[in-house]
Amino acid sequence: MALNKETRGDALTAHLSALAERQTTTDLFAEQSSRLQFDGNYKASTFLDLFDASVVEHRLPLLEVSTLEQYRAMLQDRWSLLSEWLEAASHLPVLKVESAQRADESVISNRVAGSTLHHHFDSACKAVSCLLEGSPMEVEPHEKFAMAAFSKVCGERLQLPADRLPVQLTGAILVGLLADIAALLENPGESRPERRVTRKKLRTCLSDLLDILDVLSLQSTDHTLQFSEDYLANKREHRARRLLETAHRNNSDCVDIQLALARLYARVGQSLQSVQHLQAVILVCADDVQLRRELASLLLERLEFSEAVNHWKYALILARPDEQLQLRRGLELTEDLHDCKVSAALDDTVPTITLTDEERISGSCHPAKLALAAKLYQLYGTLVIHNVFSTELIEKCGEEFLHRYRRYFTNRKHQTALQIGDRRFQISLALAGAFNDPEFYANPFILPLMKRLLGDKLIIGSTVCATSLPGSRDQHGHKDHRALFTDAADDDPMTLPPVAVTTMIPLVSVNEENGTTLVKKGSHRLSRRASNKLDYQLPIVPAGSCYLMDMALTHKGQGNRTDEVRPIVNMVYHRSWFVDNKNFRKQPPLQIDSVEYRRIPVKNRYLFDWAIQPGASVNTPR
Ligand SMILES: O=C(O)CCC(=O)C(=O)O
């Protein structure tokens, strides 16, 4: 029969009261015994040596050597706190305890009263939480009540001071827990199943011990901070976080804890919480340059430019001359990105992000720039990215294209080119020669941006080249693909995350003479009829830059009024489950032969591997 909560509570109370009676009447030793199971002086070395995997080889299968070492180091760092509590337990009387070490063998050992108390709770930490205030562990009222009953009997019988008893019993529980751990390490069992059970118990006990030490550390800010830093150093963020959050709940006025919490949130990517805590800290430490800098950086990453600017400026006023350069850089970047955002919203502009030469060459940029690029693209469905390819690469690709595909530059129909307007063709572009370059298809700015937009499992679905011949006329406005989940062109689309993004890479500078592609920003989230009412914007794009278009963005190629061919590579990144069954009925979407395939670095092959699937109608290696 299952016991309800109340009955369970009564049973526990009765059990603990009986335990207290036994512990205070039987087998008491008058003096501290030197034969305590766990060394009577509670020396760190005695206990921690048990974790020395190199000495005790037979314990190796219990835990990984690195885990043993990590525990050993963590316990070593916490030993001074631990020993204060163990010391408190030494004021309790010692008694004989019989415990089942193995199924067939029981062991009589000498322990302080209360050292088996935790066996009656789900965990030792729970038992300790019943005794001490402010623990993060939830304790049921009946458990607290039962522990109070135990303490009362113990205190009265042994004439112990009531105010010290919670501390002493906590120490006793720790003695018991350390003894349990020592026993597991010393007698791991012979058979594999026995050791498996021991390993599980050991992990539980060690974790329980850390939990208790966390609860104890909450009594001093220094200890809390020290432990949380230690956890972070050991990549145990969740422990650091729980500790700091509990400390903050217990004492929300403590600036040091709040600051540590703010930094922890920043570290685990929870920037909103981090900002909120830093803002609170700065109310108290208004003139701290470092804190202002941290807050400004976080706000910048969250694209909250106006507030970030205020903090950069405030920090600059307070900063020493040697601190100013870095702050000024932060301020400039924030102001630049703020300008990009403002300008993107104007009627006649195309949203634009510009990389510096330094960013392009190093292949990395400030995360805020990437975040803004993604945000602008999602909002407007189009984005110009300046200076993203080296002009040498684009020149080489341009020359190769003009040479390799010269037979297409007459106004005739071709098998592998789709006519998309007057004197305008989509030529399937083989990923070969100069185009088979990671800077081109896995560009260090574009690929991370695509991953933000389309997720990590994106693929490259097609590479074609929109080629307008001299004298071509303007195209008609169109969307390359209707928005998902619309049945007719005039259905209003839902607001969905991006599915397919076309990267338009001009192989020559494009302008109004040779013809750029007119775009209607925001039309990717509108029906055809609603898009028709919008005005066009005009991306003027030099070689080395590119522009992005959502598959549902309304656009049209301008006529070419020059004597030169105007090629723009359309490379489409899309989610792996999407299939463009509209635009590739004639020409193949992707062409890579096996020699070229082998030139693709292994880490990038996932972009093209979809084409190896049976049924994919493209020319790829088998
Ligand atoms: O030729 C152009 O400028 C754009 C062509 C294009 O992307 C299209 O027809 O979908």
The ligand as a MOL file (V3000), in Angstrom:
LIG
                    3D

  0  0  0     0  0            999 V3000
M  V30 BEGIN CTAB
M  V30 COUNTS 10 9 0 0 0
M  V30 BEGIN ATOM
M  V30 1 O 19.2650 39.2940 -63.8540 0
M  V30 2 C 19.0360 39.7310 -62.7370 0
M  V30 3 O 19.4670 40.8230 -62.3340 0
M  V30 4 C 18.1920 38.9460 -61.7830 0
M  V30 5 C 17.7230 37.6720 -62.3480 0
M  V30 6 C 17.1010 36.8190 -61.3380 0
M  V30 7 O 17.5720 36.6680 -60.2600 0
M  V30 8 C 15.8610 36.1030 -61.6080 0
M  V30 9 O 15.3530 36.1420 -62.6780 0
M  V30 10 O 15.3600 35.4620 -60.6580 0
M  V30 END ATOM
M  V30 BEGIN BOND
M  V30 1 2 1 2
M  V30 2 1 2 3
M  V30 3 1 2 4
M  V30 4 1 4 5
M  V30 5 1 5 6
M  V30 6 2 6 7
M  V30 7 1 6 8
M  V30 8 2 8 9
M  V30 9 1 8 10
M  V30 END BOND
M  V30 END CTAB
M  END
